[in-house]
Amino acid sequence: MILRGAEANRFLAKPDPARAGLLIFGENAMRVALKRQDAILALVGPEGEAEMRLSRISAGDLRRTPSLLTDAIKEIGFFPGPRVAFAEDATDGLAPPIAAALAAWVPGDATIVVTAGALTGKSALKTLFEKHSNAVCIGLYDEPPSREDIEAELARAGLSRIPPETMADLATLARALDPGDFRQTLQKIALYKWQDDSPLTPAEVAAMAPASIEAETDELLHAVAERDTPAIGLLMRRLEGQGVQPVGLCIQATRHFRALHTAKIDPGGLQAGLMKARVFGPRRDRMQRQVGQWPLRALESALQQLVEADLTLRSSSRAPLYAVMERALIRIAMTRR
């Protein structure tokens, strides 16, 4: 049986111990590992591994000894309670021994949990779990987390007082970060808010979120967008001293002005546009003001100049790279005139 969407999330949060097996697969290894961790924790409890009710079997060991998984589900532990036999990083080549274990499973045996990477539609391993009458197959795809996913992570971190504007920032952050990084960020926020009953604010989320670029790089981009031409040279010298490469700086500048352009043309308005561009917190408020100060044609001109600068930086030109980048940023800052 295959589960998708909200139904899959509910099953992973509270798996049915009467099911013989569970397959979790997907391209994002971190996403698969987190969901597998949650499912196993729900099955055996927090003391399951310490009480030796969790058997881990690597793909290499199962390939060398195909009977390992069948033996693991039949083992009788020293401690009472549900058991799990976990086979990690499985491939289609391991479908036969996993099929044998599923066929041998009877109520009271350990639940079989299998993880795998990306599987095709005709995958033998995927087909095995899809067609089995007492097994579950769940595929995890690189798509934005749902509100249910975010609320589950918030509850796990112990965060409850979340105003709507803060929830919008957290949703943006969840789309921008890897699932593991997002969970760690929520844990950091929860630690910061420990014994603090006040609602979580967007400023606190921004302060706890991992920085996507260095603070001075961000300040440089704001200086360009706000036409603070004298500050550009000084900030460029600092970034050069920190080893920031002109090509990387050009990429960040392009993202900044593309976000402004997206917000400018979005039919849902500035807030919706900046959310789509994954901008949140105080940086969002500052960029919102910048959007109002830039005509659409000026933003398109800025993006064109950044593309030309990027081509020059990546070409065989012997022009000094920092000078090329600085000149482009100064010209953009003066575009609004």
C-alpha positions, 0 to 999 in steps of 0.5 A: 500500500502506498501513502501520500501527503497528509495521510503519509505524515500521519502514518509516519508520526504514529505507525501502525504496529500491526503492519509488517513493513514500512518503506521510506524512500526519497532523494533527500537523504536528510528528509528520509532519515528524519522521517525514519527516525520519527517512525522508529521512535513512535514504534519502539519508544525513547528507550527502544534502542537502549533496551536492544529492541532495535536491530540495525542492518546495513545494506552491505551486511544484508547483501552478504547474508540475505537471512539477516533481516528474517532472523532479526524479525524473529529474535526474542529480546531481553526486554518486553515491548515492540521491536523494529528491524531496520534495513538502511540504504536498501536498493532494488538488489535487496528486494529478494531478501526483504521480500523473504522477510515480509513473507515470513513475518507473523504478528508479534515479529519485529516491524520491518523498516526499510529506507532507500534513496530515489526509486523509479516507478518500476523499482522492484523494492518500491513495487514490493511494498506497494503491492504487499497487503500488509506493508506501507510504501511512502515516497518523500519528494523535494517539495515545500513542507506543508503547514501540517509538517511545520506545525508538527515540528513546532510541537516537537520543539515545544513552541506553541504561541506563534502569531500569524506573521511569525508563522508566515516567516517560519513557513518561508524559512522551512522552504529555504532550509534543509529539513535537518537545518530547519529542525535544528533552528526550531530547537535553537528557538525553543531553547531561546524561548525556554520559560518565556511565555511571550509570543514568538516574534519575527525578529526572534526568528530572524535572529535565530535563523542561520545566515544565508550570507555574511552580514556585511554582504547583506549590508552591501546589497542593501547599500546598492538598493538604497543608493548609498553609493559612498558605502559601496567601496568601503564594504567591498574592501571589507569583503575583499579582505574576508576573501569573498569572491566577486562571482559569489558576490554577483550571485548574491546581488542577482538573488537580491534584485531578482527578489525585488523584481519578483515582489514588484510584479507579483499579482498577490502584492509585495508581501506575497512576492517577498514570501515567494522569494524566501525573504523574512524578518527585518530583512523583508521589511527593509526590502519591502521599502526598497521595492517601492523605491525602484521602478520596474524598468530600473530593476530589469536594467539592474538585473541585466547589468548583473548578468553582464558582470557575471559573464565578464567575471567568468570569462577570460578577461584580464580586468581586475575582478573586484573592480568589475564587480564594484563598478557594476554595483555603483552603476546599479546604485545610480540607475534609479536617478 
